[in-house]
Structure formats: structure tokens, C-alpha cells
Amino acid sequence: MALDQHPLLNAGADVRMAETISNIKQNEEVWILKDGDGCVMLTTDDEDGVPVWPDAGMALIWATEDWADCEPMAISLKDWLQKWTPGLMQDNLVIMMCPVPGEDGEVMDPETLAEKIM
């Protein structure tokens, strides 16, 4: 499937969020983008956060322009819940759920995501 044919690409933010949560639970992994410096971060007017996606294909759609050197990375659900969630909370970061070009996606705090995927 071509990246621009991904079924979630043109879905609304609420649908992308629901599908991301469903895929995380089903596959027991969270997808992020990383580069040589670590995890990709997004900044909005109000908050800083980590974008997550339901699969590598959706993450790759974001990996253009400034992020062209990034690659998708799967994090096991166990590691996400035990390491990432507490770290994100400590750093006051939010989760950007399945952003697509031109739209950041729904914002969720790490503990809310943890409750939804456990």
C-alpha cells in the first residue's frame, strides 16, 4: 500500500485517535519517530508532546521535510507503560495522537493514554 493510500490519512482526528488506541492494544506496541537525537517532539502554542501512531506506515507519512531523516520505531506496550508514561508525565509532556500533515491530532495526557491501552 502506498503511504498516501493509508486508510487513516483522511480520517478525522477522533477516528485516528480511536484507531491508534485500538491498534496499540491489539499489537501491544506504540509507534514513534526517532532520529539520531532520540524521539521526535512536536510543539504547539500551548504544549510540547510526543506524537504516536498506530503503525509504521502512518509514522512514515509524517517523516518528511524537517523529519525526513527520521524512522519509525516500535515501543512495546510494557515499556511504554513502565518507562515512557512516567517519564512523559515527569517532563510535563503530552501525547499527540496520530498526527497527519496539516493536522496535529488529538492531544492526550500520558496517564489518560495509559488508562485507555491497559
MIVEX-372097 format. One record per residue: x, y, z of N, C-alpha, C, O, CB in turn. Coordinates in steps of 0.05 Angstrom, whole numbers, plus 5000, padded with zeros to 4 digits. Atoms other than C-alpha are relative to their C-alpha. Glycine has a CB too. Layout:
XYZXYZXYZXYZXYZ
...
END
This chain:
501749765000500050005000501850255000503650275016498150005025
498549755001502750684981499350165025497050155035499350164974
500449844976503551155040497650184998496150225017502550165007
502249815003498651645011497249864997495250004994500450184976
502450155001493451095009499149895027497149745029500349774980
500650114973493450945084497150085007496450315004502050115021
502849944995486150895106499550225021497450345022498649755009
500449804980487251355165500850284991500350485006501549935025
498849755008490551915125497950224999498450455007501349974973
502149805003483952275111497949985021495850125019498849984972
501950034978480352065174500250245018502250375020500449745015
499949784980478452575227501749935023502449695027497150065009
498250054978482752655288498849815020500349655032500650275014
501250194981477752285332500149714990500549535006497050085005
499850275012477651685285502949905002503449675009499149994971
497150084998485351685282500749935028502249745033501850224989
499450064972485651705358498949735008500349575020498950235018
501350264993480751125366501549774987501949565000497050004991
498550225014484450705314502849965011503749735013500250064970
497450024988491150865345499849845027501449665032501350285005
500350144974488750635414499349714995500549535008497750135017
500750275006485650015384502449844990502849614999497849994978
497650145010492049835346502049955022503349745023501250154977
498150034978496349955407499249765017500949595025500250265017
501050224983492049475448500349734986501149534998497150055008
499950255015491748955393502849904995503449674998498650044973
497250085008499148965372502050035023504249945021500950174977
498349964976501949155441502550154993504750085003500649735012
497849825006506449685411499050274993496950314982501849884978
500549725006506650435405502150084980504550024983500150185026
498049915021509950745343500650305004498850465006498949954972
499149724999514051385348501950034976502549844962501450065027
497849955019519151715302502450075016502350205036499250234980
497549934986526351765322502050084979501950014955501149765016
497749935017532652075294502549965017502349835038499850304990
497550034985539852105317500050115028501650035045502250124984
500149874974537952535376497949875019497849945042499350294997
502150134984532152105400497350034988496950044964500050115028
502850005008524652145398499250284989500050494999498249945024
501049755012521352665353498050135019496349995031498749954972
501949854984517653205392498550204983499650304963501550155024
501549805014512253675369499450225021498950175044497349894988
500649774983510954375397497750154988497750224965502550185004
502249835008504354735393500250265016502150305031497249865004
500049754985502655425420499849955030500950105046497750184991
500650054972500555115486501749795013502249805038497249925003
498750224987504554485497502149864982502149894958498049805009
498050165013510254025479499149715003498149635024502950045011
500950284997508953295464501549824981503149904964497149994995
498950215016510852645432497749894982495749814992501249775018
502050125018507052425370500249705000502449595000500250114972
500150295002504851695368498149924977496350074971499249875027
501650105022501951285311499349715004500549575021501550044974
500850274996498350625304501849804986501749564992497249974989
498350185015503450335256502350164986502350404986498449844978
497749885013509950465219499250174976500450384971502049794992
500849865024506350685156499050285006499750474991497949844985
501049744993502751255189502350185011502350425005497849985021
497749854991509151475224501750104977502650334977501749835019
498449925024512751485157498850234985500250394973500449764982
501349785014507651955128500950275011501050474997496949975001
499149754987509952475178503050054995503950284998499549985031
497149985003517352345163500850134974502050004956501349725002
499349855024518252885110501350265009501350335033497550064982
498849744996521753555105501949995024504049865023497950215005
498249994977524853705174500449735012502449685026498950195021
499950274987523552985195500749784980500449554986497449935013
499450205021525952645130502149805009502149574998500950144975
498050194991531752315167499049835024500649685035502550155008
501150154977527152015220499049734990498449694966497750155013
501150265007525051295222498149915022498549975045502249794995
501950104980519250945256501349815019503249665012497649864986
498950194980520750565320497649915017496050075027502250145018
502050114983516150095357501049985029503349915034499149714989
499450034971515950115433498049805010495649835006499950285015
501850204989513049515468498050145020498750335033501549775014
502049894982506649655507501150005029500650195044497449844998
498950024973510249425570501950235006501750365026501449725004
498149784996515949915561498650275000499450455015502150004977
501549745001511050475542498850055028499150285038497849994979
501449964974507150375607501950035023501450195041498149775005
498150004977513150245653502050224999502950335020501349745002
497849815002518250735626499150274988499650484999502249894983
500749765015515351235576497950175014498250415018499149934972
502149844987508951425612501050155024500450395026497749815008
499049844977512351615678501950224991501850445002501449815020
498149795010517851985640498650234987499450464992501949874981
501549795013512952375598498550175021498450425019498049894979
501449864979508952555660501950185015501350415022498549815019
498049854985515152775697500950254984501550464996502549825006
499149785017517153215638497750194991498250374975501549904976
502349845007510153515632499550004970498950214958500350285010
500550025029509453265560497349874995496349725012502349844986
502550125008503053075524500549804977502749794966497950214993
499950185023501552555471498450124978496150214982499049715007
501549925024499552775401499349754985501049604975501750204982
501050255011495252215374499850014970498150154959497349935013
500150045029496652025302499750254984497850294969497749824994
500149765017498252705272500449934970501749734964502150205009
499750035029497852755196500950284989500450485003497449894985
499149745011500753305151497650205001495550144990501049974971
502049794999496853945165498249985025496650165030498349994976
501750034977493653685229501549865022502549635018497349864994
498550124978496953545297498849765012500249595024500550215021
501350224987491853045320499050075028499750285039501849765002
501049954973488252985387502349995020504249845017497949785007
498049994979492353155448498949865025496649895032500850305007
500850164977492152695508502350005020504649995012499249714992
497850024981496052675573500849705003499249524998499250125028
499050285000500352055583498449815018498149585011502950005010
501550184982496351785642497349924988496449694993499650125027
502650075013489851815602500549784979498949594977498750254987
499450215020493051425545500649745013499649535004502450094982
499450254986495750915594497549865009497349625007501850065025
502550124992488750805622498549884977497349674980498350215014
501550095024485950715552501249754988499949594975499850224980
498750225013491150205530500749765018501749565009502550094987
499450224982491849775592497949784998498049585012500250105029
END
